[in-house]
């Protein structure tokens, strides 16, 4: 492989934090759920879909929001979450592809 075929270092530096922050099983599950739904979802919906306790889901949502992977907005009494940077979904595609390859 020639050097000019490598991904530019600036691109990798930008991608590394997103990959690092998404690389948690519950965060990946949250992203998987949000990628399949139309529109934003509240914590209760995400908690139910991921089959995890609200405290853990809320903690992971905060991390994803702080890293700019998720958007959050208030709707009455609810905080709604949706994916802001859809490029993170390529990680899920790789995981899904690998899952299908190993079956």
C-alpha positions as CSV (number, residue, x, y, z in Angstrom):
1,X,0.0,0.0,0.0
2,X,1.4,3.4,-1.0
3,X,1.5,6.2,1.5
4,X,-0.9,8.4,-0.5
5,X,-3.5,5.6,-0.2
6,X,-3.7,6.0,3.6
7,X,-6.5,8.0,5.2
8,X,-5.4,11.6,5.9
9,X,-4.2,12.0,9.5
10,X,-6.6,15.0,10.1
11,X,-9.5,12.8,9.1
12,X,-8.4,10.1,11.5
13,X,-7.9,12.6,14.3
14,X,-11.4,13.8,13.8
15,X,-12.8,10.2,13.6
16,X,-11.0,8.8,16.6
17,X,-13.0,10.6,19.4
18,X,-16.3,9.6,17.8
19,X,-15.2,5.9,17.5
20,X,-13.8,6.0,21.1
21,X,-17.0,7.5,22.5
22,X,-19.3,5.2,20.5
23,X,-17.3,2.1,21.5
24,X,-19.4,0.9,24.4
25,X,-22.0,-1.8,24.1
26,X,-24.9,0.2,25.5
27,X,-24.0,3.3,23.5
28,X,-23.9,1.2,20.3
29,X,-27.3,-0.3,21.2
30,X,-28.8,3.1,21.7
31,X,-27.4,4.3,18.4
32,X,-28.7,1.1,16.7
33,X,-32.2,1.8,18.2
34,X,-32.2,5.5,17.2
35,X,-31.0,4.7,13.7
36,X,-34.1,2.5,13.1
37,X,-36.7,4.9,14.4
38,X,-38.2,7.9,12.7
39,X,-37.8,11.1,14.8
40,X,-36.4,11.7,18.2
41,X,-37.0,9.4,21.2
42,X,-37.3,10.1,24.9
43,X,-35.3,8.4,27.6
44,X,-38.2,6.1,28.5
45,X,-38.5,4.8,25.0
46,X,-34.8,4.3,24.7
47,X,-34.7,2.6,28.1
48,X,-37.5,0.2,27.1
49,X,-35.9,-0.6,23.7
50,X,-32.5,-1.2,25.1
51,X,-33.8,-3.2,28.1
52,X,-31.5,-1.3,30.4
53,X,-32.1,0.8,33.5
54,X,-32.8,4.5,33.1
55,X,-29.7,5.6,35.1
56,X,-27.4,3.8,32.7
57,X,-29.2,4.9,29.6
58,X,-29.2,8.5,30.8
59,X,-25.4,8.4,31.5
60,X,-24.7,7.0,28.1
61,X,-27.0,9.5,26.4
62,X,-25.1,12.3,28.1
63,X,-21.8,11.0,26.8
64,X,-23.1,10.7,23.2
65,X,-24.6,14.2,23.4
66,X,-21.5,15.7,24.9
67,X,-19.5,14.3,22.0
68,X,-21.9,15.7,19.4
69,X,-23.1,12.3,18.3
70,X,-26.6,13.0,19.5
71,X,-28.8,16.0,19.5
72,X,-31.1,16.7,22.5
73,X,-34.1,19.0,22.7
74,X,-36.9,19.5,25.2
75,X,-40.5,18.7,24.3
76,X,-42.7,19.6,27.3
77,X,-41.5,17.3,30.2
78,X,-39.4,15.1,27.9
79,X,-35.9,15.3,26.6
80,X,-35.8,13.9,23.0
81,X,-32.7,12.4,21.5
82,X,-31.7,11.8,17.9
83,X,-28.5,11.1,16.0
84,X,-26.9,14.3,14.9
85,X,-23.8,12.8,13.1
86,X,-25.1,9.9,11.0
87,X,-21.6,9.0,10.0
88,X,-21.4,7.1,13.3
89,X,-23.8,4.6,11.7
90,X,-21.0,3.2,9.6
91,X,-19.7,1.7,12.8
92,X,-22.9,-0.2,13.2
93,X,-22.8,-1.3,9.5
94,X,-19.4,-2.8,10.1
95,X,-20.6,-4.6,13.2
96,X,-23.7,-5.9,11.5
97,X,-21.6,-7.0,8.5
98,X,-19.2,-8.9,10.8
99,X,-22.1,-10.5,12.7
100,X,-23.5,-11.8,9.4
101,X,-20.1,-13.0,8.3
102,X,-19.5,-15.1,11.5
103,X,-22.9,-16.8,11.4
